[in-house]
Amino acid sequence: MPDLSPDQQGAADRLRGLPIWPAPPRILPCAGGRTNQNFRVEADGRVYFARVGIDLPHHFLMRENEARSYRLAADAGVAPPLVHAGDGILVTDFIEGRTLR
């Protein structure tokens, strides 16, 4: 696994502790994320995308609202299925692609 910063390691430990993984996960950092930390998580042949963050009320950013919005997008078919949301962690299926510029 690539070296993780102390912040990333703490987030990866939180992810590793989730009871949703079908097997011990391999957690890799992903670039991006101004208000959260992003990871690619591989477990039992399946790939997930995880975001770990905290509420930032001074920016009007509440993770519960983010999860609610994400659920609506997934239900509308414009986002991958939501696997987990809670305690500042959002996990979805991973979609291969590239960031639009």
C-alpha positions as a Python dict, from the first residue, in 0.01 Angstrom:
ca = {
    (1, 'M'): (0, 0, 0),
    (2, 'P'): (133, 349, -78),
    (3, 'D'): (247, 561, 214),
    (4, 'L'): (-43, 742, 374),
    (5, 'S'): (-24, 1071, 560),
    (6, 'P'): (-127, 1057, 927),
    (7, 'D'): (-468, 1204, 834),
    (8, 'Q'): (-513, 952, 555),
    (9, 'Q'): (-409, 669, 786),
    (10, 'G'): (-672, 771, 1040),
    (11, 'A'): (-938, 782, 767),
    (12, 'A'): (-821, 446, 628),
    (13, 'D'): (-844, 294, 976),
    (14, 'R'): (-1202, 420, 1005),
    (15, 'L'): (-1283, 264, 667),
    (16, 'R'): (-1114, -63, 757),
    (17, 'G'): (-1332, -83, 1069),
    (18, 'L'): (-1662, -71, 879),
    (19, 'P'): (-1858, -398, 894),
    (20, 'I'): (-1956, -376, 525),
    (21, 'W'): (-1649, -535, 365),
    (22, 'P'): (-1687, -894, 238),
    (23, 'A'): (-1311, -945, 297),
    (24, 'P'): (-1023, -743, 446),
    (25, 'P'): (-1005, -428, 230),
    (26, 'R'): (-707, -284, 45),
    (27, 'I'): (-731, 94, 80),
    (28, 'L'): (-560, 328, -167),
    (29, 'P'): (-571, 708, -161),
    (30, 'C'): (-731, 895, -451),
    (31, 'A'): (-641, 1249, -549),
    (32, 'G'): (-886, 1530, -494),
    (33, 'G'): (-1130, 1616, -225),
    (34, 'R'): (-1111, 1963, -73),
    (35, 'T'): (-1333, 1890, 224),
    (36, 'N'): (-1285, 1514, 252),
    (37, 'Q'): (-1036, 1237, 187),
    (38, 'N'): (-1098, 1002, -104),
    (39, 'F'): (-1004, 636, -132),
    (40, 'R'): (-1032, 342, -367),
    (41, 'V'): (-1120, 37, -162),
    (42, 'E'): (-1077, -315, -298),
    (43, 'A'): (-1235, -610, -118),
    (44, 'D'): (-1310, -960, -241),
    (45, 'G'): (-1282, -870, -610),
    (46, 'R'): (-1509, -567, -583),
    (47, 'V'): (-1399, -202, -601),
    (48, 'Y'): (-1554, 83, -403),
    (49, 'F'): (-1504, 460, -373),
    (50, 'A'): (-1500, 604, -22),
    (51, 'R'): (-1515, 962, 102),
    (52, 'V'): (-1426, 1044, 461),
    (53, 'G'): (-1495, 1388, 602),
    (54, 'I'): (-1645, 1587, 884),
    (55, 'D'): (-1923, 1842, 905),
    (56, 'L'): (-1805, 2195, 824),
    (57, 'P'): (-2094, 2416, 937),
    (58, 'H'): (-1903, 2736, 860),
    (59, 'H'): (-1913, 2623, 494),
    (60, 'F'): (-2272, 2495, 529),
    (61, 'L'): (-2139, 2144, 459),
    (62, 'M'): (-2318, 1875, 654),
    (63, 'R'): (-2236, 1513, 569),
    (64, 'E'): (-2593, 1397, 634),
    (65, 'N'): (-2715, 1639, 364),
    (66, 'E'): (-2443, 1508, 132),
    (67, 'A'): (-2560, 1150, 191),
    (68, 'R'): (-2926, 1249, 135),
    (69, 'S'): (-2835, 1420, -194),
    (70, 'Y'): (-2628, 1122, -298),
    (71, 'R'): (-2916, 882, -229),
    (72, 'L'): (-3142, 1092, -451),
    (73, 'A'): (-2881, 1092, -732),
    (74, 'A'): (-2836, 715, -705),
    (75, 'D'): (-3214, 660, -704),
    (76, 'A'): (-3236, 879, -1019),
    (77, 'G'): (-2970, 664, -1188),
    (78, 'V'): (-2708, 938, -1221),
    (79, 'A'): (-2473, 810, -950),
    (80, 'P'): (-2351, 460, -857),
    (81, 'P'): (-2530, 271, -579),
    (82, 'L'): (-2469, 386, -224),
    (83, 'V'): (-2312, 110, -14),
    (84, 'H'): (-2271, 296, 316),
    (85, 'A'): (-2335, 641, 460),
    (86, 'G'): (-2279, 744, 819),
    (87, 'D'): (-2039, 909, 1062),
    (88, 'G'): (-1882, 1119, 787),
    (89, 'I'): (-1814, 819, 562),
    (90, 'L'): (-1978, 769, 224),
    (91, 'V'): (-1903, 450, 25),
    (92, 'T'): (-2025, 378, -329),
    (93, 'D'): (-1939, 141, -609),
    (94, 'F'): (-1627, 260, -794),
    (95, 'I'): (-1661, 377, -1154),
    (96, 'E'): (-1350, 375, -1372),
    (97, 'G'): (-1306, 702, -1553),
    (98, 'R'): (-1118, 1026, -1561),
    (99, 'T'): (-1180, 1360, -1401),
    (100, 'L'): (-1332, 1619, -1631),
    (101, 'R'): (-1133, 1940, -1660),
}
